[in-house]
Amino acid sequence: MKGIVCQGIGEFQYREDLPEPSLLEGEAIVRIKRIGICGTDLHAFRGNQPFFTYPRILGHELSGIIEQVGANEEGLKPGDTVCVIPYIHCGECLPCLRGKTNCCRSLKVMGVHIDGGMRERISVPIRHLMRTEGLTLDQAALIEPLAIGAHGVKRANVTRKDTVLVIGAGPIGLGIMLFAKALGATVMAMDMNADRLAFCKAWAKVDHTIQAGEEPSVLSALTNGEFPSIVLDATGNQQSMNNAFHRVAHGGTLVYVGLIQGDITFQDPEFHKRELTLMGSRNATRDDFHDVMKRISEGGIDVNPYITHRCRFDDLIQEFQGWLRPSAKVMKAMVEL
């Protein structure tokens, strides 16, 4: 079957001789129909993605159609449209037993630690598939990135009383804004890109947008000098993540949703005097996927404006290089098979 392999930094290889997946007990064969391109894919291609080795088949924002499946408690059958939960967990470690499968001690994320979905068919454990009846293939593929935002909001315990600053107006940040607004919080978006900030206002209906670089005085004015009670950083930028400590209210919460390959540093007196709560937010759980699917099904999320670029699978290598350029203004690219 055909597929695309990331052989090394900056090197894709189109293949037509990849082995077909075998149907193993407890798994299903899924024909991939949509692949969302994520920041993780871009970072891996550029060589700055943590926990990554080459060669690797990328792709973890996936939807498709079941081709083969054995008897299963989920009631899945051939012909079902599904999305893939790409975080393969062991089910036995302490985090898994506590329901935190998203940070399993031996977690393997498809497209990062193990091969992903940039190929015609894959074998997926049945417990990592969700039937998406009534959703389009595009909608089903976008459940994953939106679920990461939903999980970050859940981690932060956002309420209607909170003022929430989301730093980074990419696809993950946008999902955070959307779910924080749904809980009734006052939401502010911060980014360097004016076009993205305008999109935050139009699509996620944020209350305020802030151009990065001018935020200290603006944040102070918007919060009567108190600063936001919750800050979620979805930039994956070391400088932004370090500076985020100075953007949180006393007694507030800082959540890192983005990930870098390096260290985060902060002044302990600043951290201590604020009595900050510092959190990491990794991936998402099955419950987060259900929450997002429900919101989409009920018409609460319009994914069409979210997808700014699209191509056929056979054109991906050529298009991918262009998507790396800031001038392309990619928000979310979708690949069709």
N, C-alpha and C positions, 0 to 999 in steps of 0.2 A: 504494500500500500504506500501511498505518498505521504510525505511529511517534511517538516523543516527542522533541522538540528542546528542549535547554536554550538558550533565547533570550538569557539574560543572568543576572546574579546573582539567585538566588531566583525564577527564572521558567521554568517548563516550559510547553510548548505541545504539545497533542495534535494530531496531523496525520493525515489520511486520504488525502493527495494526494502523498506522497513518491514519487519516481520509482523504478521497479523497477530492480534492478541488471542490468547487462549481463554476459553470460558472455564474459570475455576469455581469451585464450590463457594457460595456466598458472594459471588460477583456477577456482574452483568456486562455485556458488550454493548457499548454505546457508540453510535455513529455521530461524530461531532458535526454540528451544523453552524455554531457561532463561537467565536473566540474574541473576547474583549481584551484589548491591549492595556496592560497595567503599567504603573510606574516600576514595578518589580521587573517586568520584561525589559524596559528601557535601561534600568540600572544593570541588569545582568548582561545585556548586550554591550554596555559601556565598560563593564568590569568592576563596578563598585557596589555589587549586591552582596550583603553578608550571607553566610551559610551556603555559598554557591560554589559548585564545581562544574567543570566542562569535560566532555561535551554534555549538553543537556537539551532535551526537547522542552521548550517553554510552553506557557499557556495554562492558566488556572481559572480564568473567568469563562466558564464553559456551559453550553447547553447543547442538547442533542436528542436523538431518538433511540430508544432501546431496540437493539436488533436481536439479542439473545439474553435470556435470563431463566434460571431454574425456579422451582417453587420457593416462595418467600413470604414472610409475614407482612411485608409492606404492600402486597398485592400488585407489585409491579409486573408488567407484561410487555411483550414485544409490541412496538408501535407507540408506547407512551413517550410523551415529551418530558424531558427531565432537565434539571440543572444539577451540577456537580458541586458537592461540598468537598473542596480539594485538600482538606487538612486531615491526613490519615493518622489516626491516633491509635494507641495500643489498647485502651480500655481497661488496663490493669494497674497503672501507676496511680499515686495519690491524687494528682490533679484530675485524672480521668474519673476516678471513683467519687470525686467531689463534684463532678459535672463540668469541670473546666477542661474539656477535651481540646479546646483551642490552644492550650499551653501544655499539652502532654509532654512528658519528659523525653519521649522518643519521637516527637512529632515529625512527620514527613509531609511537606507541602508539595503537591504536584506542581511541576514546572520549576521547582527550586531545589528540593532535596532529591526528588525522584522525577522521572520524565512526566511531562504534562500533555496537553491536548492539541498541540500543533501537528495533528495527524488525522487521518480519516476515521480511525476507530481506536477506542481505548477500553480496557477492562477496569471496572470500578467496583469496589465493595458496595453491596446493595445498601448498606447503612449510610453511605455517602452520596446517595441519590435522592432527589425529591421530585415527585411528579408535579408538573407545573401546568396542569390542565386549565385552559382558558387564557393562558399567557402566550404572547408571541415568543419566538425564539430569541429575539433581541431582549425582551423583558427578562426572560429566564436567565440569560447569560449575565445580566447586570445585577442579579440578586446578590452575588458575592461581594462586589465592591461596596454596594450600599449596606450590606450586612456588617461590614467592618466599621462603617460610620455609626450604625445602630448600636453596635457593641461598645464603642467608645463612649457614647452618650449614656448607655446603661452603667458602664464602669464609673462614670463621673457622678451618677445619681442626680441627674439634672431634674430640677423642679421648676414650676412656674415662677418661683420667687427669685430664681437665679438670673444673673447677667452673665452670658456665656460669650467668650471670645474664641473664635476658631481661626487659627493661624494656618494659612495655606488653603488656597481656593481651587485645588485640584479635585479630581473625582471623589477621593476619600473625604476631603474637607467639606465638599458640598453635601455629601450624605450626612455628615455630622450636623451641619447647619439645618438640614431638612428635619432631622429627628429631634433636635433640640427645640426647634420652632413648634413642632407638633406637641411638645410637652408644655408649651406656653411660656417658655423662657424668652427673655430679651436677648437676641443673638446679634453679634457683631462679627463681620468677616474682615480679615486682614490679609493682604497679599501685595506683591510688588506690581502685579499686572492689572492695569485699569480695566481692561476688557473683561478679565475674569471677575473682578469686583462687580462690574455691571451685571454679569451673568448671575452672581450670587443674589443680587437684589431682585432680578427678574424671575429667576427659577426657584431659589430657596426662600425668597421673601424675607431676607434678613432685615433687621431693623436699621443697622448702620454698616457702612463700609469704611475701612481705614486703609490708606496707602502706607505700606511698610516704610519706616523711616521717619514718619511724622507722628508716630503713635503715642509717645509719652504725654504730650499736651492734649491730644485728641481723646485718648483713653481717660485721662483725668477729668476733662470737661464733660464727657458723656456719662461718667459715673459719680459726679460730684466729689471727685478726688479719692474715691474708694477703690477704684479699679475692679475688674470683673471677678466675680466669686468663683468662676470656673474658667480655666483656659485649657483648650485642647490644641496641641501642636501636631499638625498633619503635614509638615513640610518635608521631613527627612533631610533637614539642613542643620548642620551642627551649630552655626552661629545663632540661628533662630531658636533652637532648642535651649542653648545656654542662656539667651536673653529672656526666654519665656518666664524665668523665675521673677523677673522684675515687673511682670505684667499682671500678677495675680494679687488679689486683695488679701489682706491679713485674715487668716483663718480659712483661706480658700483652697482650691484643689487644682493641681496641674496634672494633665494627662498627656503622656507621649503616645500618640498613635503612629506617627512616623518613625522610621528606623534608619540609623546611620551605621557605618562601619568605623567606629571610633568611640571616643570617650565624651561624656557630658560632664562639665564641671560647673560648680556654683559656689558662691561664698556662703559658708555655713551660717554666719550671723544673719544674712538676709533670709536664708531658709528658716532659721530658728525663730527669729523675731516675728515672722509671719505665722508660725506654727502651720506651715503648709502641709497638705497631703499630696504626696507625689505618687503617681501611678503610671504603670505601663498598660497598654491595651493591645493585645495581640490577636489578630485574625477575628474569628466570630464563631458562635456556636450554632447548632441546628435550630435552637429557639430563635436566634437572631434571623436566620434565613426564613423561618416561618413568619416572623413579624414583618419582614420586608415584603415577602410574597403576598401577604394579606393586604398591606398598604397599596401595593401595585394593583392587585385584583379589585380593590375598592375604588380605584381611580385616584388615590392619594399621591401617586408619583407618576409624572409624565416623563418617560425616559427618552422620548424622541429628541428634544432639544439637547439632551445630555450627550447624545452621539453626534459628534461633529465631523467624523471622517469614517469612511467605509471602503473596503476593497474585497475582491475575490481572493481566495487562498493562493491561487497561482501567481498573483501579483504582489503578495505580501513582502517579499524580500526587497523588491524595487520600491514599494511605498514606504516601508519601514524607515529607510534612511531619511526620507523627507520628513517623517513625523518627529524625528529627533530634533529638528530645527525649531527654535522658539517662534520663528516667523510663520510656521505652519499653524500655530494657534490650536493645537490639538487639545481637546478636553477629553474625549473618549473615542478611540478608534475601534471599529467593529469589523471582524473578518468573517466572511461568509464561505461556507463549504457547500 
